[in-house]
Amino acid sequence: MLDSLADYPRWLVVACGTIVVAAAIWVLMKLLKWTLWLLLFAVLAIGLGTAAWLMFR
């Protein structure tokens, strides 16, 4: 794998690697954002559901 990269200029390999890593970080940030929103709604639903259940019990 690395031997095939030896044919390219070093600056091009570094630039492409930087773009790939930046894109991966961006995707991870989006996944983390959606995960946190889902966790927030789950906590709210469970907490409010438990409070309602205890109030009408």
QUIZI-V302494 format. One record per pair of residues at least 24 apart in sequence whose ideal C-beta (glycine too) atoms are under 6 Angstrom apart, sorted by the first residue. I is the first residue (numbers start at 1). GAP is how many residues later the second one is. If there is no record, write none. Layout:
I,GAP
I,GAP
This chain:
none
